[in-house]
Each structure stands twice: as C-alpha cells, then as structure tokens.
Amino acid sequence: MYRIKTSGVCASEIHFDIEAGFIKHVEFIGGCPGNAIGLSNMVVGQSVEEVVKKLRNVKCGGKATSCPSQLAIALEAHI
C-alpha cells in the first residue's frame, strides 16, 4: 500500500493500492468524508492512466489543487 502526504487540501494523506495498472483501493485521511468515499468508490477498478488524465488539474474553490488532483499526482508518481 502506498501512503502519501497531501499538500494544500483538507485531507492529510491518501492511501492507495495499484495492481497491474489498476486502482485496487483508495482511502483519504481527513477532509470531507462523503466526497472522499464517493471519489474512492468511483476510481477503484479504473486504470491509473485514465484516472490521472481525468483528475490531474481539478481545483477546489480558490485553491490551486484539490483532493482529486492530489490523488492524480500520487498515482502518477507510482506508475
């Protein structure tokens, strides 16, 4: 399992597993529980490459990043 510290978002960490290029598990530590669970449920089973493309530049309000974007950055670093 990979564990990364986030930057500039409400969630403090993201834990995830990748197997054969596909996301097997995602868990956000902190942040908005409903959004974190929803996002996790939507990306599990998807290819890392496709999720990175879709989430890489998502912004949250006035922030320069978001939890989805932080997930994309973390996934990209592990492919």
C-alpha positions in Angstrom: 0.0 0.0 0.0 1.2 3.5 -0.9 0.8 6.3 1.6 1.3 9.9 0.6 1.1 13.2 2.4 -1.1 15.7 0.6 -0.4 19.4 0.2 -2.9 22.3 0.0 -6.1 20.3 0.7 -8.2 19.2 3.7 -7.2 15.5 3.5 -3.9 15.0 5.2 -3.0 11.7 3.5 -4.1 9.4 0.7 -3.6 5.6 1.0 -3.9 3.5 -2.2 -3.1 0.2 -3.9 -2.3 -0.4 -7.5 -2.2 -3.8 -9.2 -1.3 -4.3 -12.9 -2.0 -0.7 -13.7 -5.4 -0.6 -12.0 -6.5 1.1 -8.7 -7.5 -1.5 -6.1 -8.0 0.7 -3.0 -8.2 4.4 -2.2 -8.6 6.0 1.3 -8.5 9.6 2.1 -7.4 10.5 5.7 -9.3 13.6 6.8 -11.2 16.0 4.5 -14.8 15.7 3.6 -15.9 12.1 4.2 -18.7 12.0 1.7 -16.7 13.3 -1.2 -13.7 11.2 -0.2 -15.7 8.0 -0.1 -17.5 8.9 -3.3 -14.3 9.6 -5.2 -12.7 6.4 -3.8 -15.7 4.3 -5.0 -15.6 5.9 -8.4 -11.9 5.3 -9.1 -11.4 1.8 -7.7 -11.2 -0.6 -10.7 -10.2 2.1 -13.1 -6.8 2.3 -14.8 -4.3 4.6 -13.2 -3.6 6.3 -16.5 -7.3 7.2 -17.1 -7.8 8.4 -13.6 -4.7 10.6 -13.8 -6.0 12.2 -17.0 -9.4 13.0 -15.6 -8.3 14.3 -12.2 -4.9 15.9 -12.7 -6.0 19.6 -12.8 -9.1 19.6 -10.7 -9.3 22.7 -8.5 -11.2 23.1 -5.2 -12.7 26.5 -4.7 -10.0 29.1 -4.7 -7.2 26.5 -4.1 -4.6 25.7 -6.7 -5.3 21.9 -6.1 -7.9 19.5 -4.8 -8.1 16.0 -3.2 -8.8 14.5 -6.7 -5.8 16.3 -8.1 -3.6 15.2 -5.2 -4.7 11.6 -5.9 -3.7 12.0 -9.5 -0.3 13.4 -8.6 0.3 10.5 -6.2 -0.9 7.9 -8.7 1.3 9.4 -11.4 4.4 9.2 -9.2 3.8 5.4 -8.8 3.3 4.4 -12.4 
